[in-house]
Amino acid sequence: MPTLVLSRHGQSEFNLSNRFTGWLDVELTRQGEEEAKRAGQKIRGLKFKPAVAFTSALRRAQKTLDFILGELNLRDALPIQKDQALNERHYGDLQGKNKAETAAEFGEEQVKIWRRSYDIPPPNGESLKDTAARTLPYFEGKIVPELKAGRDVLVVAHGNSLRSIVMSIEKMTPDEILRTEMGTGEPWVYRVEELPSGELRYTRLEP
């Protein structure tokens, strides 16, 4: 059975300063680099031989992937597909703003709605539902065929793009996924089984 590993990028500069990041292309912090290396070390303990890696168009995910591949001794040895379909949720007018300052400007309750509702986007931004609408077709069109071919796959992306994938493969409700958090530099591991119907069944394991 193939294995799918989903890993969020390590801590970014805007994670550290408590800012809405979205599609802004910020760097990893030193802690984020160490988190990425630890993710690779956790993955290294698995019987996992990725045939391909997928990541977003943003450098914090790409650099995390590079650190992970370094720990797996796979730098320059693995095909990598980069696509903005795996980018973080776009936070629109909130991008770059400090979360505490945003609450003071718009009201704490309104910001909570933008952050935690499934289908209400911030001004000029995306909801989690919107994020899933671009992430899941890419997952089904590019990643699932690799798994059906029996190949291990590594995906390094962002909290919300990965949550949309997790919601789909674990068949979660919107309420369930909104209560689900994936920490920075945290890999989630799934064994993948193809059923007679052609549907894939994903079983989450502890890395």
RAUR-V779631 format. One record per residue. N is the residue number from 1. RES is the residue in three letters. PSI is psi in whole degrees, 0 to 359 (* if undefined). OMEGA is omega in degrees with one decimal (999 if undefined). D_LAST is the distance of its C-alpha to the last C-alpha in Angstrom with 2 decimals. Layout:
n=N res=RES psi=PSI omega=OMEGA d_last=D_LAST
n=N res=RES psi=PSI omega=OMEGA d_last=D_LAST
//
This chain:
n=1 res=MET psi=135 omega=178.0 d_last=16.18
n=2 res=PRO psi=165 omega=179.2 d_last=14.81
n=3 res=THR psi=137 omega=173.7 d_last=11.40
n=4 res=LEU psi=126 omega=174.3 d_last=11.43
n=5 res=VAL psi=124 omega=174.6 d_last=9.26
n=6 res=LEU psi=125 omega=178.7 d_last=10.95
n=7 res=SER psi=131 omega=172.4 d_last=11.05
n=8 res=ARG psi=151 omega=177.1 d_last=13.88
n=9 res=HIS psi=161 omega=174.8 d_last=16.13
n=10 res=GLY psi=172 omega=-178.3 d_last=16.51
n=11 res=GLN psi=132 omega=177.2 d_last=19.34
n=12 res=SER psi=170 omega=178.2 d_last=22.61
n=13 res=GLU psi=324 omega=-179.6 d_last=26.15
n=14 res=PHE psi=332 omega=170.2 d_last=26.87
n=15 res=ASN psi=317 omega=-177.5 d_last=23.82
n=16 res=LEU psi=320 omega=-178.0 d_last=25.31
n=17 res=SER psi=10 omega=174.0 d_last=28.81
n=18 res=ASN psi=46 omega=179.8 d_last=27.86
n=19 res=ARG psi=153 omega=171.5 d_last=29.30
n=20 res=PHE psi=124 omega=-174.6 d_last=28.81
n=21 res=THR psi=303 omega=-179.8 d_last=27.50
n=22 res=GLY psi=234 omega=-177.2 d_last=27.29
n=23 res=TRP psi=4 omega=175.2 d_last=28.54
n=24 res=LEU psi=137 omega=-169.6 d_last=29.85
n=25 res=ASP psi=84 omega=-175.6 d_last=28.53
n=26 res=VAL psi=164 omega=-176.6 d_last=27.52
n=27 res=GLU psi=163 omega=168.3 d_last=25.83
n=28 res=LEU psi=150 omega=168.9 d_last=22.72
n=29 res=THR psi=172 omega=174.6 d_last=23.57
n=30 res=ARG psi=320 omega=176.3 d_last=22.97
n=31 res=GLN psi=320 omega=179.0 d_last=20.24
n=32 res=GLY psi=322 omega=176.8 d_last=18.75
n=33 res=GLU psi=319 omega=179.1 d_last=18.89
n=34 res=GLU psi=322 omega=176.7 d_last=17.10
n=35 res=GLU psi=320 omega=179.1 d_last=14.31
n=36 res=ALA psi=318 omega=178.0 d_last=14.09
n=37 res=LYS psi=319 omega=179.2 d_last=14.08
n=38 res=ARG psi=324 omega=176.2 d_last=11.28
n=39 res=ALA psi=315 omega=178.0 d_last=9.14
n=40 res=GLY psi=322 omega=179.7 d_last=10.40
n=41 res=GLN psi=322 omega=176.6 d_last=9.78
n=42 res=LYS psi=315 omega=-178.4 d_last=5.99
n=43 res=ILE psi=326 omega=-178.9 d_last=6.44
n=44 res=ARG psi=333 omega=179.9 d_last=9.22
n=45 res=GLY psi=355 omega=178.9 d_last=7.68
n=46 res=LEU psi=162 omega=168.9 d_last=7.08
n=47 res=LYS psi=78 omega=-169.9 d_last=10.47
n=48 res=PHE psi=118 omega=179.7 d_last=10.67
n=49 res=LYS psi=84 omega=-176.3 d_last=14.18
n=50 res=PRO psi=139 omega=176.3 d_last=14.98
n=51 res=ALA psi=340 omega=-178.3 d_last=18.66
n=52 res=VAL psi=152 omega=175.9 d_last=19.08
n=53 res=ALA psi=145 omega=177.7 d_last=17.71
n=54 res=PHE psi=142 omega=176.9 d_last=19.05
n=55 res=THR psi=175 omega=-176.6 d_last=19.75
n=56 res=SER psi=184 omega=177.2 d_last=22.46
n=57 res=ALA psi=8 omega=-174.4 d_last=25.87
n=58 res=LEU psi=141 omega=-168.7 d_last=25.05
n=59 res=ARG psi=332 omega=-178.7 d_last=24.54
n=60 res=ARG psi=326 omega=175.6 d_last=21.86
n=61 res=ALA psi=318 omega=-179.3 d_last=19.44
n=62 res=GLN psi=319 omega=180.0 d_last=20.98
n=63 res=LYS psi=324 omega=175.4 d_last=20.77
n=64 res=THR psi=315 omega=177.0 d_last=17.10
n=65 res=LEU psi=317 omega=-179.3 d_last=16.61
n=66 res=ASP psi=318 omega=178.0 d_last=18.95
n=67 res=PHE psi=319 omega=178.7 d_last=17.11
n=68 res=ILE psi=314 omega=179.9 d_last=13.80
n=69 res=LEU psi=328 omega=175.6 d_last=16.03
n=70 res=GLY psi=318 omega=178.8 d_last=17.71
n=71 res=GLU psi=333 omega=179.8 d_last=14.73
n=72 res=LEU psi=1 omega=-176.2 d_last=14.25
n=73 res=ASN psi=41 omega=-178.2 d_last=18.05
n=74 res=LEU psi=12 omega=176.5 d_last=18.65
n=75 res=ARG psi=135 omega=178.9 d_last=20.97
n=76 res=ASP psi=14 omega=-177.8 d_last=24.05
n=77 res=ALA psi=4 omega=-173.1 d_last=22.78
n=78 res=LEU psi=133 omega=173.6 d_last=21.10
n=79 res=PRO psi=135 omega=-179.8 d_last=22.99
n=80 res=ILE psi=128 omega=176.3 d_last=22.15
n=81 res=GLN psi=124 omega=-178.7 d_last=23.55
n=82 res=LYS psi=133 omega=-178.0 d_last=24.34
n=83 res=ASP psi=139 omega=-179.8 d_last=25.79
n=84 res=GLN psi=350 omega=173.7 d_last=26.86
n=85 res=ALA psi=335 omega=178.7 d_last=25.85
n=86 res=LEU psi=5 omega=178.5 d_last=22.33
n=87 res=ASN psi=160 omega=173.9 d_last=23.96
n=88 res=GLU psi=160 omega=170.9 d_last=23.45
n=89 res=ARG psi=136 omega=178.8 d_last=25.79
n=90 res=HIS psi=121 omega=-175.9 d_last=29.30
n=91 res=TYR psi=9 omega=172.7 d_last=30.69
n=92 res=GLY psi=231 omega=-175.7 d_last=34.27
n=93 res=ASP psi=348 omega=-179.0 d_last=36.76
n=94 res=LEU psi=346 omega=-173.7 d_last=34.16
n=95 res=GLN psi=132 omega=179.3 d_last=32.43
n=96 res=GLY psi=349 omega=-177.1 d_last=32.86
n=97 res=LYS psi=145 omega=175.1 d_last=34.16
n=98 res=ASN psi=137 omega=-174.4 d_last=33.00
n=99 res=LYS psi=323 omega=178.5 d_last=31.64
n=100 res=ALA psi=319 omega=177.9 d_last=33.97
n=101 res=GLU psi=324 omega=178.6 d_last=36.92
n=102 res=THR psi=320 omega=177.2 d_last=36.17
n=103 res=ALA psi=321 omega=178.4 d_last=36.27
n=104 res=ALA psi=326 omega=-177.8 d_last=39.60
n=105 res=GLU psi=314 omega=-173.4 d_last=40.94
n=106 res=PHE psi=348 omega=-175.0 d_last=40.00
n=107 res=GLY psi=134 omega=-175.4 d_last=39.45
n=108 res=GLU psi=321 omega=-177.2 d_last=36.29
n=109 res=GLU psi=320 omega=179.8 d_last=36.41
n=110 res=GLN psi=317 omega=179.3 d_last=36.84
n=111 res=VAL psi=323 omega=177.3 d_last=33.91
n=112 res=LYS psi=320 omega=177.6 d_last=31.73
n=113 res=ILE psi=313 omega=179.9 d_last=32.89
n=114 res=TRP psi=320 omega=-175.9 d_last=32.04
n=115 res=ARG psi=324 omega=-166.6 d_last=28.54
n=116 res=ARG psi=355 omega=174.8 d_last=27.59
n=117 res=SER psi=158 omega=-177.7 d_last=29.64
n=118 res=TYR psi=325 omega=-169.7 d_last=28.33
n=119 res=ASP psi=17 omega=176.8 d_last=31.47
n=120 res=ILE psi=110 omega=-176.9 d_last=33.56
n=121 res=PRO psi=156 omega=169.3 d_last=33.18
n=122 res=PRO psi=166 omega=-178.9 d_last=34.45
n=123 res=PRO psi=125 omega=177.9 d_last=37.69
n=124 res=ASN psi=24 omega=-179.1 d_last=37.33
n=125 res=GLY psi=194 omega=-177.2 d_last=33.57
n=126 res=GLU psi=145 omega=164.9 d_last=30.98
n=127 res=SER psi=174 omega=175.2 d_last=29.64
n=128 res=LEU psi=325 omega=176.7 d_last=26.15
n=129 res=LYS psi=318 omega=178.2 d_last=28.11
n=130 res=ASP psi=319 omega=179.8 d_last=29.65
n=131 res=THR psi=316 omega=178.6 d_last=26.37
n=132 res=ALA psi=327 omega=-177.3 d_last=25.09
n=133 res=ALA psi=337 omega=175.8 d_last=28.43
n=134 res=ARG psi=330 omega=-177.1 d_last=27.71
n=135 res=THR psi=316 omega=-173.3 d_last=23.95
n=136 res=LEU psi=320 omega=175.1 d_last=23.81
n=137 res=PRO psi=324 omega=177.3 d_last=26.67
n=138 res=TYR psi=316 omega=178.7 d_last=25.00
n=139 res=PHE psi=313 omega=-178.2 d_last=21.71
n=140 res=GLU psi=325 omega=-175.1 d_last=23.84
n=141 res=GLY psi=330 omega=-174.1 d_last=26.16
n=142 res=LYS psi=321 omega=-172.2 d_last=24.05
n=143 res=ILE psi=315 omega=-179.5 d_last=20.41
n=144 res=VAL psi=318 omega=177.8 d_last=20.97
n=145 res=PRO psi=326 omega=176.6 d_last=23.48
n=146 res=GLU psi=317 omega=179.8 d_last=21.04
n=147 res=LEU psi=320 omega=179.2 d_last=18.69
n=148 res=LYS psi=335 omega=176.1 d_last=21.86
n=149 res=ALA psi=1 omega=176.4 d_last=22.87
n=150 res=GLY psi=14 omega=-176.7 d_last=19.84
n=151 res=ARG psi=140 omega=172.8 d_last=18.29
n=152 res=ASP psi=143 omega=-176.6 d_last=14.69
n=153 res=VAL psi=138 omega=174.9 d_last=14.72
n=154 res=LEU psi=128 omega=177.3 d_last=13.28
n=155 res=VAL psi=121 omega=177.3 d_last=14.69
n=156 res=VAL psi=116 omega=-174.7 d_last=15.11
n=157 res=ALA psi=230 omega=-166.9 d_last=17.47
n=158 res=HIS psi=163 omega=-175.5 d_last=18.40
n=159 res=GLY psi=310 omega=-174.0 d_last=17.90
n=160 res=ASN psi=324 omega=175.9 d_last=20.55
n=161 res=SER psi=322 omega=178.0 d_last=20.37
n=162 res=LEU psi=325 omega=177.2 d_last=16.71
n=163 res=ARG psi=324 omega=178.7 d_last=17.72
n=164 res=SER psi=324 omega=176.2 d_last=20.45
n=165 res=ILE psi=315 omega=179.5 d_last=18.19
n=166 res=VAL psi=319 omega=178.8 d_last=15.93
n=167 res=MET psi=318 omega=-178.5 d_last=19.29
n=168 res=SER psi=309 omega=-172.5 d_last=20.47
n=169 res=ILE psi=334 omega=176.7 d_last=17.71
n=170 res=GLU psi=3 omega=177.7 d_last=17.08
n=171 res=LYS psi=49 omega=178.9 d_last=20.88
n=172 res=MET psi=155 omega=171.6 d_last=21.05
n=173 res=THR psi=164 omega=174.8 d_last=24.43
n=174 res=PRO psi=320 omega=179.5 d_last=25.39
n=175 res=ASP psi=321 omega=-179.0 d_last=25.45
n=176 res=GLU psi=316 omega=-177.8 d_last=21.92
n=177 res=ILE psi=330 omega=179.0 d_last=20.48
n=178 res=LEU psi=341 omega=176.4 d_last=22.69
n=179 res=ARG psi=3 omega=-176.3 d_last=21.04
n=180 res=THR psi=126 omega=179.8 d_last=17.50
n=181 res=GLU psi=140 omega=173.9 d_last=16.30
n=182 res=MET psi=116 omega=-175.9 d_last=13.60
n=183 res=GLY psi=159 omega=177.8 d_last=13.81
n=184 res=THR psi=136 omega=-179.7 d_last=14.85
n=185 res=GLY psi=22 omega=-175.6 d_last=12.43
n=186 res=GLU psi=118 omega=177.3 d_last=9.49
n=187 res=PRO psi=137 omega=172.7 d_last=7.22
n=188 res=TRP psi=132 omega=-171.0 d_last=6.98
n=189 res=VAL psi=133 omega=179.9 d_last=6.16
n=190 res=TYR psi=131 omega=165.1 d_last=9.27
n=191 res=ARG psi=137 omega=-172.4 d_last=11.18
n=192 res=VAL psi=129 omega=-179.7 d_last=14.72
n=193 res=GLU psi=131 omega=176.3 d_last=17.92
n=194 res=GLU psi=124 omega=-179.7 d_last=21.42
n=195 res=LEU psi=163 omega=178.7 d_last=23.87
n=196 res=PRO psi=332 omega=178.8 d_last=27.57
n=197 res=SER psi=348 omega=-174.3 d_last=28.43
n=198 res=GLY psi=348 omega=177.0 d_last=26.46
n=199 res=GLU psi=148 omega=177.0 d_last=24.09
n=200 res=LEU psi=137 omega=175.1 d_last=20.34
n=201 res=ARG psi=129 omega=-175.7 d_last=18.19
n=202 res=TYR psi=125 omega=177.9 d_last=14.61
n=203 res=THR psi=118 omega=-177.5 d_last=12.28
n=204 res=ARG psi=136 omega=179.8 d_last=9.23
n=205 res=LEU psi=161 omega=172.8 d_last=6.24
n=206 res=GLU psi=126 omega=-179.9 d_last=3.83
n=207 res=PRO psi=* omega=999 d_last=0.00
//
